């Protein structure tokens, strides 16, 4: 019988998966819209409806 993961570990796994998905979204946005011209981080964030300020306002998970 497999025992469930401890809550702290399960929470850590969830946070890592979310961080990986955010990184993947940025990579896909940059590669999927590659026109040969540089795209700034601010332009990518705007595509997702964010700005540097809106991301900074999101509390960090501890």
C-alpha positions as a Markdown table, in Angstrom:
| # | Residue | x | y | z |
|---|---|---|---|---|
| 1 | Unk | 0.0 | 0.0 | 0.0 |
| 2 | Unk | 1.3 | 3.4 | -1.0 |
| 3 | Unk | 1.2 | 6.0 | 1.8 |
| 4 | Unk | 0.1 | 9.6 | 0.9 |
| 5 | Unk | 2.8 | 12.3 | 0.6 |
| 6 | Unk | 3.3 | 14.4 | 3.7 |
| 7 | Unk | 1.4 | 17.7 | 3.4 |
| 8 | Unk | 4.5 | 19.9 | 3.3 |
| 9 | Unk | 6.1 | 17.8 | 0.5 |
| 10 | Unk | 2.9 | 17.8 | -1.5 |
| 11 | Unk | 2.6 | 21.6 | -1.1 |
| 12 | Unk | 6.2 | 22.0 | -2.3 |
| 13 | Unk | 5.5 | 19.8 | -5.3 |
| 14 | Unk | 2.5 | 22.0 | -6.2 |
| 15 | Unk | 4.6 | 25.2 | -5.9 |
| 16 | Unk | 7.4 | 23.7 | -8.1 |
| 17 | Unk | 4.9 | 22.6 | -10.8 |
| 18 | Unk | 3.3 | 26.1 | -10.8 |
| 19 | Unk | 6.7 | 27.7 | -11.2 |
| 20 | Unk | 7.6 | 25.4 | -14.0 |
| 21 | Unk | 4.3 | 26.2 | -15.8 |
| 22 | Unk | 5.0 | 29.9 | -15.5 |
| 23 | Unk | 8.5 | 29.5 | -17.0 |
| 24 | Unk | 7.1 | 27.3 | -19.7 |
| 25 | Unk | 4.4 | 29.9 | -20.6 |
| 26 | Unk | 7.1 | 32.6 | -21.0 |
| 27 | Unk | 9.3 | 30.3 | -23.2 |
| 28 | Unk | 6.3 | 29.4 | -25.3 |
| 29 | Unk | 5.2 | 33.0 | -25.7 |
| 30 | Unk | 8.6 | 34.0 | -26.8 |
| 31 | Unk | 9.2 | 31.1 | -29.2 |
| 32 | Unk | 5.7 | 30.9 | -30.5 |
| 33 | Unk | 5.7 | 34.6 | -31.5 |
| 34 | Unk | 9.3 | 34.6 | -32.8 |
| 35 | Unk | 9.4 | 36.9 | -35.8 |
| 36 | Unk | 13.1 | 37.2 | -35.8 |
| 37 | Unk | 12.8 | 40.4 | -33.8 |
| 38 | Unk | 13.6 | 40.7 | -30.1 |
| 39 | Unk | 10.5 | 40.7 | -27.9 |
| 40 | Unk | 10.9 | 42.4 | -24.5 |
| 41 | Unk | 9.8 | 40.8 | -21.3 |
| 42 | Unk | 7.3 | 43.7 | -20.9 |
| 43 | Unk | 5.7 | 42.8 | -24.2 |
| 44 | Unk | 5.4 | 39.1 | -23.2 |
| 45 | Unk | 3.9 | 40.1 | -19.8 |
| 46 | Unk | 1.4 | 42.4 | -21.5 |
| 47 | Unk | 0.3 | 39.5 | -23.7 |
| 48 | Unk | -0.7 | 37.6 | -20.6 |
| 49 | Unk | -2.3 | 40.7 | -19.1 |
| 50 | Unk | 0.5 | 41.5 | -16.6 |
| 51 | Unk | 3.2 | 44.0 | -16.0 |
| 52 | Unk | 6.3 | 43.9 | -13.9 |
| 53 | Unk | 4.4 | 45.8 | -11.2 |
| 54 | Unk | 1.4 | 43.3 | -11.2 |
| 55 | Unk | 3.8 | 40.4 | -10.9 |
| 56 | Unk | 5.7 | 42.1 | -8.0 |
| 57 | Unk | 2.4 | 42.5 | -6.2 |
| 58 | Unk | 1.7 | 38.8 | -6.2 |
| 59 | Unk | 2.8 | 37.4 | -2.8 |
| 60 | Unk | 5.6 | 34.9 | -2.8 |
| 61 | Unk | 4.8 | 31.4 | -1.5 |
| 62 | Unk | 6.9 | 30.5 | 1.5 |
